[in-house]
Amino acid sequence: MDYNSGGGGPNELHNNQFYQCEESKPLLGEMSEGNNNTKLGAGPCRRSLHHCSSSGMRYKLLPEGDIQVCVVKHPRTFLSKLLTSKYLRRWEPHHLTLTDSGLSSATPTGYMETTLSYSSIEDLQLLSWDNAPKYCIQLSIPGGTILLQAANSYLRDQWFHSLQWKKKIYKYRKVLNNPSRWDVVLKEIRALVDMALTSPLQDESIHQAPLHIISTLLAENSNLSAQDHENIIVAIAPLLENNHPPPDLCEFFCKHCRERPRSMVVIEVFTPVVQRILKHNMDFGKCPRLRLFTQEYILALNELNGGMEVVKKFIHSMHGPTGQCPHPRVLPNLVAVCLAAIYSCYEEFINSRDNSPSLKEIRNGCQQQNDRKPPMPLRLLRPEPPTPPPSTILPLSSAPHEILVELERNNNTANAKRKGGPAGGDSEPNLIDCLLVSPALNTLSIQLPAQADRVLGCFALILKMLSDYDDWRPALASLLQPIPFPKEALAHAKFTKELKYVIQRFAEDPRQEVHSCLLSVRSGKDGWFQLYSPGGVACDDDGELFASMVHILMGSCYKTKKFLLSLAENKLGPCMLLALRGNQTMVEILCLMLEYNIIENKDTQLQIISTLQSTQVGFRMYEQLCDRQRELKELQRKGGPTRLTLPSKSTDADLARLLSSGSFGNLENLSLAFTNVTSACAEQLIKLPSLKQLNLWSTQFGDAGLRLLSEHLACLQVLNLCETPVTDAGLLALSSMKSLCSLNMNSTKLTADTYEDLKAKLPNLKDVDVRYTEAW
């Protein structure tokens, strides 16, 4: 419906009948006695919606507008005569505003010198007989009548419905402000809800205004019985199907979830409300009580007989039966609820650490430092780090020491005792710093209250459930990549054990967008890879998860050499120990470190060789490495052709067979154009140290191959990638090849941003072909 159209609505008789029907809605004390025996609790919790007739017009609520005003002072018995009088001609133009309490003019002169209160309007109706002024609304006031004349019938009807709505809301607000009998109040709430549902006005405030009135009523009358709570919730349920509850109402719902989690209201009324919040909410930061209500609802589900099975069914209902969730906001909102709930479990410990305001204090408006309790300090008696035994292999950390943290509320002292070890030392180092610095202190035993422990278990399991959905896993990994948990949670053995399942799911996912999130979000900050690596605060499995993460990352990490350097600098000892125990992934890692000359120290190289030779799988892979090194020396021996072109339709195997047939130390120009080679041939290409020109036109060479070339062929000057499936992900890796002077990216998936980035980082690049790309 076009709200600005100037056309008329339905016929006047139909409108007059409809308005009389609207005016007959009862207010306090005017309810029909036939409803007295109705009990909400006896029937189904949810009531059916009552909508306006589909044939009726729809209008926007009019907050203000221009209209003609005429005021007639008269006794009621002469009304009809005066309205038809030809002398009724003096009209005043006014810009009227419909406030919450009355009708006021922007120019308070003449007829509208003072604000007209809604309480003074005795009657409101349309003038529809023949001799009445056209497009008029009659407002009956004590001792007279006010006539409002609009420009057309549509605007007249819009003014009429808006005035009628404002007048009724004003009455309901006054009536429900000082309730006396709750059975009558409940009837008024029902009538208020029905009025909102049947109003021809279509505006967000039409449903929000009744909700705000009811939430104010509940906030000022907190001593209601549980049955009154349920009756009121059921009464307003139809309004909540398409509207978020206001903050005060959320507090009321939270209280009901906590006090009566097994109530049928939780399932039948709150479920569609929470589903709507999760599907449509855009920012819990602006509506924190919506998040809190969702959190309490989930905890109430967990209190049912089915426990987490009920929660699991709810999560599945939010995802939907198909493999792809149709609602993009569900996952971020669920994760936000989980993170906030987990944070609240450790809030007491966090406040004792940094004396920051608690969530409750923030909600209550406490911002001043002197408004809060003094901090409860944590004291950690740091044990002496164990002396590593002499060995050629760097050992993993010894069995973790358990730290018990005790908070004392009655004084400013706190004790921390290490089980099974002597107490000593006068210093009081920061608790979390000690845990992160000392690999021996990788378990923290925090005694959570029983309720916090249940909350932690519930929402940690929800994160595990979310990680089981393939379509949600990439976004979940991205959301958790910055490790958005408090330090206390990461040092808590129970929490990290529950979270380990989620990280394992990331490590098993073959998609790079998922397992790449195991690494830190930026340099200098730890990621999940560091936390669950041997010596990390979350590692409790002797490095099994660490090995899985290394395996998946090595398969796709475009900075393979850089990644190996990082492992050699920070995790060489754990890698060697796991290789000693027969872990094949770590054996491969050690072989790659030797093959790429990552380790420069001769003694360390000998230690790695000794480790490889101590197991059967390591001995076999080390022999294969030696064979490859001999072949590489033969391949790189000076001699052979300087130019080489493979026949069309050649494969990766053909290239490998050719390069193993002799010496190619002089090879500078290699053409693989129109062959069937893929990124796998990059393993052979990086063995050609003199290669300066490489033609890959119309091959299946992709991003993975480009990443490997960028690390090993620093002298490459000319590269042809025309009609290859490379994308920005691989092309960005070329920014490290500073010798490139000619680059053909014709008919690739190059974007303009990547092209600009390459031009800025490759100063020698002179000849570039970007035709038939986005950057063209």
ABEGO torsion letter per residue (X at the ends): XBAABABBBBBAAAAAAAAAAAAABBBBGABBAAAAABBAAABBABBBBBBBBAABBBBBBBABEBBBBBBBBBBAAAAAAAAABAABABBBBBBBBBBAABBBBABBBEAAABBBBAAABABBBBBABAABBBGBBBBBBBGEBBBBBBABAAAAAAAAAAAAAAAAAAAAAAAAABBABAAAAAAAAAAAAAAAAABABBBAAAAAAAAAAAAAAAAABAABBAAAAAAAAAAAAAAAAABBBBAAAAAAAAAAAAABAABAAAAAAAAAAAAAAAAABABAAABAAAAAAAAAAAAAAAABAAEAAAAAAAAAAAAEABABBABAAAAAAAAAAAAAAAAAAAAAAAAAAAGBBBAAAAAAGBABAAABBBBBBBBBBBBBBBBBBBBABBBBBBBBBBBBBBBBAABABBBBBBBGBBBBEABBBBAAAAAAABAABABBBBBBBAAAAAAAAAAAAAAAAAAABAAAAAAAAAAAAAGABBAAAAABAAAAAAAAAAAAAAAABABAAAAAAABBABBGBBBAAAAABBGBAABAAGGAAAAAAAAAAAAABABAAAAAAAAAAAAAAAAAAAAAAGBAAAAAAAAAAAAAGABABAAAAAAAAAAAAABAAAAAAAAAAAAAAAAAAAAABBEEBABBBBBBGBBAAAAAAAAAABBAAABABBBABGBABBAAAAAAAAABAABABBBABGBABBAAAAAAAAAABAABABBBABGBABBAAAAAAAAABAABABBBABGBABBAAAAAAAAAABAABABBBABGBAAX
